[in-house]
Amino acid sequence: MKKIILLSIALIVLLGITSSAYAHSGRTDKNGGHNCSAKSKQKGLCTGYHYHNKKKK
């Protein structure tokens, strides 16, 4: 019984970590954004130019 509980907890943790965030590579320009690579578009991570950091005023 303990093995089943531990296995269930391990699976929940692993699935939570892998599905919680998807990062993509790419440097940002002076505005804090960049265009997605073709590889990132194929993976569905982004669709075009986008921002990562909002400038504070």
Secondary structure, 3 states (H helix, E strand, C coil): CHHHHHHHHHHHHHHHHHHHCCCCCCCCCCCCEECCCHHHHHHCCCCCCEECCCCCC
